[in-house]
Amino acid sequence: MKTAKKYEEINATLAYLFNKAMSENPELMETLPDDAVVIMQLEGYESFNDWAKGISLKRPVETGQQVVYAVFRLKPRLAPRQITPRRIASSRVEDLELQLA
């Protein structure tokens, strides 16, 4: 699988998990600024994280818009070469931290 395609699929899987976490944890939703740009990040997978930041920040952020990193920690922890969308989907989200940029 080509890297960009793999990253797009990982990003889509993380976006699904993010939406699921938001619906299951309303208090987490309350910490998210209105009109935020949310960038998916996966702990320990820097090449994906850099790619996600790059594509998300390609378009200018509007004045007043806050950039938020949604940092996922999965269990079991996977080495970057083992990470696939399927493995992410079958992992348990151990922690989801929202970090203001």
Secondary structure by P-SEA (a helix, b strand, c coil): ccaaaaaaaaaaaaaaaaaaaaaacaaaaaacccccbbbbbbcccaaaaaaaaaaaacccccccbbbbbbbbbbccccccccccaaaaaaccccbbbbbcc
